[in-house]
Amino acid sequence: MAEKIINAVRNNKIYIEDEDKGIQITLSVGVMNTKYHMISEVKDMIYIADLGLYNAKRKGRNQYDVYEKILLFSYIILTL
């Protein structure tokens, strides 16, 4: 899904009213996979997706990253 969204953004230019030139938008996406994380709190899911977002940004423009590392230690700290 993330790849489809990135491709849709990549393949379209955004035109500003009263301008002939279009601007190209780039997109970075972080994804959290619940298969690897036993987390039910939305704030924790957002935290993990945010880690994926920063990984995607490090890869360059128009990238996505599914954060699949086990964060048991970090999760324990978050929930204390």
C-alpha positions as CSV (number, residue, x, y, z in Angstrom):
1,M,0.0,0.0,0.0
2,A,2.8,2.4,0.9
3,E,4.5,1.8,-2.5
4,K,1.3,2.5,-4.4
5,I,0.8,5.8,-2.5
6,I,4.4,6.8,-3.2
7,N,4.1,5.9,-6.9
8,A,0.8,7.9,-7.2
9,V,2.5,11.0,-5.7
10,R,5.6,10.5,-7.8
11,N,3.7,10.3,-11.0
12,N,1.7,13.4,-10.5
13,K,2.7,17.1,-10.4
14,I,0.9,19.6,-8.2
15,Y,-0.1,22.7,-10.0
16,I,-0.5,26.0,-8.2
17,E,-3.4,28.2,-9.2
18,D,-2.3,30.9,-11.7
19,E,1.0,29.2,-12.3
20,D,2.0,27.1,-15.4
21,K,4.7,25.2,-13.6
22,G,4.0,22.1,-11.6
23,I,6.0,21.1,-8.5
24,Q,7.1,17.6,-7.8
25,I,6.2,16.3,-4.3
26,T,8.2,13.5,-2.7
27,L,7.0,11.3,0.1
28,S,8.6,9.2,2.9
29,V,6.4,6.7,4.7
30,G,6.9,4.8,7.9
31,V,4.9,1.6,8.5
32,M,4.4,-0.5,11.6
33,N,3.6,-4.2,11.1
34,T,1.5,-5.6,14.0
35,K,2.7,-9.1,13.1
36,Y,6.0,-8.4,14.9
37,H,4.8,-6.1,17.6
38,M,2.3,-7.1,20.3
39,I,1.2,-3.5,20.9
40,S,-2.3,-2.3,21.3
41,E,-1.8,1.4,22.3
42,V,-2.1,3.8,19.4
43,K,0.6,6.1,20.7
44,D,3.1,3.1,20.7
45,M,2.1,2.2,17.2
46,I,2.7,5.7,16.0
47,Y,6.1,5.7,17.8
48,I,7.1,2.5,15.9
49,A,5.8,3.8,12.6
50,D,7.8,7.0,13.2
51,L,11.0,4.9,13.6
52,G,10.2,3.5,10.1
53,L,9.6,7.0,8.8
54,Y,13.1,8.1,9.8
55,N,14.6,4.9,8.3
56,A,12.7,5.8,5.0
57,K,14.1,9.4,5.1
58,R,17.6,8.0,5.5
59,K,17.1,5.9,2.3
60,G,16.3,9.0,0.2
61,R,13.2,10.4,-1.5
62,N,10.1,8.5,-2.3
63,Q,10.9,5.6,0.1
64,Y,9.0,3.6,2.7
65,D,10.2,1.4,5.6
66,V,8.3,-1.2,7.5
67,Y,9.8,-1.2,10.9
68,E,10.0,-4.8,11.9
69,K,12.7,-4.8,14.6
70,I,11.6,-6.3,17.9
71,L,11.3,-3.5,20.4
72,L,10.5,-5.4,23.5
73,F,13.0,-3.5,25.6
74,S,11.8,-0.1,24.3
75,Y,8.2,-1.2,24.7
76,I,8.7,-2.2,28.3
77,I,10.2,1.3,29.0
78,L,7.3,3.0,27.2
79,T,4.7,1.2,29.3
80,L,6.4,1.8,32.7
